[in-house]
Every structure is written in structure tokens, then in C-alpha cells.
Amino acid sequence: MPQKKRVQKRKRQVSQVKARELRELSEVDLAEKLSDLKKELFNLRFQQATNSLENPMQIRAVKKDIARVKLIARQAEISQKGKMGGERTYGN
């Protein structure tokens, strides 16, 4: 009986921030996290420009993390306005 060759799947070395973890953070912590991610994106782009970036998928993952942090921050902002009773009236 011939043995089947196992195909190893690539393990992603890029860690992503979980939305569940972000929702537990305060607004200040979210702003700090966003700042850190933007700095990381800058460094990754710099590494890419100098051809020293090992995994180009890191850039994509960090961009998604930035979007995730912005989304959670915006959701928190909207929920705060809703709790304050600040309904908007448009037009008239």
C-alpha cells in the first residue's frame, strides 16, 4: 500500500487582534492601540521599500487590524451618543 504524502499547510505567523478583545478596551486604550498599529504599518512599509520585509501579508493584516480598531471605536462612540439621548434631526 503506498503511503499518502502529507501536505503541510502554512501557518500564519501574523497575529490578528480579536474584536472581542478590543470591545473590552477603553477609548483611551483603543486610541493607543490605533497609534501602535499605525506605527507598525509605517515600519512594515519602510521594510518593504528596503526589501527587508519577510512576510508581505503582515501589511494586509495590520491594515485590517487598523480598520477593526476604528470600527470598534466608532461603535463605542455611537453607543455613547445613544445612551445620552442625543437623537439627530435632519433637515427642518
Buried (B, 14 or more C-beta within 10 A) or exposed (E): EEEEEEEEEEEEEBEEBEEEEBEEBEEEEBEEBBEEBEEBBEEBEEBEEEEEBEEEEBBEBBEBBBEBBEEBBEEBEEEEEEEEEEEEEEEE
